[in-house]
Amino acid sequence: MSNAMRLFTLLAAVTIIGTALAQASNDQAAWAEALYNPKPLADDVVLPMPCEGSMVFRQVLVPLTQPLDDLPIALGSSQSDWGVLEGPHEQHIAGSFTSEQAAGRYYLMGKYEVSQLQYDAVMNETCPTPARQLRLPVRDLSWFEAIQFSDRYTEWLLNHAIDQLPHEDGMPGFVRLPTETEWSFAARGGIAVTSTEFQDLRPPMQGGLSQYAWFAGPQSANGSLRFTGLLEPNALGLHDMLGNVDEMIFEPFQLRTHARRHGQSGGFIVRGGNYLTPESDIRTAWRVEQPYYRDGRQNRISTTGMRVVLVAPAITSNDRMRELQANWVSRGSAADAEAGSAADRLDKLALGATDSEVQQELQRALQELRISNQLQQEQRARAIRSSLNFGAFLCTQQNQIGQHLNRGRDFLALSCDPSNPRSSPETCERIAQSLQETQASLDTVSGLYSDSIVELGSIYAVTDIETQAEIVKQAVIARQASLLDRYIDVYVANLTAYISDRSIRRSNWLDSCMAVTR
């Protein structure tokens, strides 16, 4: 047989084998849901994977609608002895995609740690055979391999399931490792928990840590890696954010100073702790650095895995760039308006300066003034949100105390009717005294409610209040705080009416709060 004939025969064999493998892949049955989503929820976001697989994501909502808006959040921990690693600091978070269900923007966080099955489906040349044992989190891989997984999975989605991806401004999302802020915000529960719970060492855990995280010790992991999704999820529906395998972060590690991140960037970050981490160290602020390379090769750690996010670029089009620039300019104008004539004078001095060094110094001073005033605007927004929460709480208290007072009065009228032979003067006197004390409590709370309306209404404009009210409402809806969003609506309505005519209507305000549950 000639060489040409041998080559032709070999190519034909390769073609036949390739066709058979492709056909086998196409004929593979879809994975059983238990292999990729053992605890399904109605609002899960499920995306396909190679080999008829799937990956599940959860929406992490940030209740801000404009692309340049971001939410200030307190991260780290003031209770840790490791301040250089975990010291308290402020960060900002924003979403990638515009939400159709709620006022805000969101990013998608993997509901579970990436499993060995999911990793093999993306990275292997041939499809893995689905098996329960492959539900264990993938581990012992390098940061570079995690990046490669994200890249390959994104390319597969773009080529096979682009219509199933969320889009922002016409741009499809992509998969990557989470940033430290994205991971921390989700791990702490996002807006589905209160501000106090968000800053705790651990998110709310009914029944204790062992119900939510695998850690070292016989009462938990007992030295063994565990299947994903066996324990309870956090407030956002995310499983194993703490414990099991610790999770790689996208950006490099930086130390913490007392006021900011330290300037040196090092290796990669891992978060969350793992199945060998002591229970006392399992907390949302836990973070360590790992080198990218160890012993002459890429660093692979037997206790470290990954979880991915799905996000969109910040600049999705030329139109979005122009929108962002216009928003940036308007914020600068707003800062100038806050600064008043001082900004105008600095601007004119900078333009009129003939010395280049003086002109640069004046420009820097003007920029610092604008930054300072933008920070003041952000602080004002936070103060409005805090006041709205307080006003809504006072409204709930008026309702509860008022309803209790009304029931007590009805009971007094029925039980202490002079025609009632069972009426006891002593008992009736005690009831009457109790009602007087309840009325005094109601008067106190109503006074605080009225004061809050007068004080808030004397400082802020209606548009500012209404803007922040939408953010507060999304947060309480996410926390499933019973009826609190309706109390916020009532408070804002009372506040708006006061701003319009400066009339104090204590009885009307009380009636409006009590009407929420009628």
Secondary structure by P-SEA (a helix, b strand, c coil): ccaaaaaaaaaaaaaaaaaaaaaaaaaccccccccccccccccbbbbbbccccbbbbbbbccccccccbbbbbbcccccccccccccbbbbbbbbccccccccbbbbbcccccccaaaaaacccccccccccccccccccccaaaaaaaaaaaaaaaaacccccccccccbbbbbbcccaaaaaaaaaccccccccccccccccccccccccccccccccccccccccccccccccccccccccbbbbbcbbbbbbcccccccccccccccccccccccccccccbbbbbbcccccccbbbccccbbbbbbbbccccaaaaaaaaaaaaaaaaaaaaaacaaaaaaaaaaaacccaaaaaaaaaaaaaaaaaaaaaaaaaaaaaaaaaaaaaaaaaaaaaaaaaaaaaaaaaaaaaccccccccaaaaaaaaaaaaaaaaaaaaaaaaaaaaaaaaaacccaaaaaaaaaaaaaaaaaacccaaaaaaaaaaaaaaaaaacccccaaaaaaaaaaccc
